[in-house]
């Protein structure tokens, strides 16, 4: 049995949470392999809306096991709030959610460091969510981090050593740490909540499950174009968001990877700073934002919007080894007379189709225009009902990307998901 991987192919916010929820009935285990509470996965069903930050998106489907993997960074305070919100809506997770001992903890001082570093950048801000993600991964790489398993072994001593190091750095910047005591209070309450869950050696658990033939879905956060190595650096996240990140984030070998589901929107969005070749600064961009409700599920920040970028998408498909594509928010384009797709870039008078090292204002997108379908698709439940112009758009994308589109989403609800034959 192989581990299937589901991840985003753009700059995040592609709709991964909904699709994990839709696919979970076919799996026994759902495991999140990277990222932290800066990534919000939104799910809607039965008239209710949920935003998950650290909990895997398979938590709502039956009694499936969900795992927070070693590649995730976890903030106990935010985790506590997320769990209590789910509990209040009738979802008891203590027996269905397992946490890797090797997942790193976001400390209160990590959040202060995040804000401090971002402030120090001045006009060169990355656009961080301020959740402490970057400093936590920095401590992980520099071998100074605390992990979930440390809670079980001399934790207070280890915590104080890390806290003292961080306070020294903050003092060098002259950063105000008066809020620390209140943040710590909430954080230690989160630690107490976290202790109610089972901590596991997740690499053993998952590999044993593979040997037993259990079906596993690995869930990624953010998107490929935010990958620390292959994204639009330095405007990226702090972890490997690509399919290879499932190997390091869960402790599985490359040959254990099966299907790779790549999720993308029928257009493009991005939150925060960084290059975005097809970004629109006109009424069309405003219309995409309004119709797509393009505001961050964690930060509430308005997302930048633009036409689909097939140069970036082909690049992501190549890096991830995508075997099946899933197109989200197709319905957002329902009212447009013309649909545009970027098929190449013009850089200094030369046309290129490979994603370049440097992405800046010199890039001019080369577009192909197609007739819009101008049909409300949100009530459709069969592929046969799709308007001809939309079928043409799907066929065009499959030809350009050379990967089949197996699922099309035409709305936020579970039911608004069409599995193509």
Helices and strands as residue ranges (DSSP letters): E 3-8, H 16-23, G 24-26, E 29-32, E 41-45, E 48-52, E 65-68, E 73-74, H 76-88, E 97-100, E 104-105, H 108-120, G 122-124, H 133-141, G 148-152, H 155-173, H 180-194, E 198-200, H 202-211, E 216-219, G 224-226, H 244-250, G 254-256, E 257-265, E 268-270, H 283-291, E 304-306, E 308-309, H 310-320, E 324-328, G 330-333, E 338-347, E 350-352, E 363-371, G 383-385, H 388-401, E 405-409, E 417-419
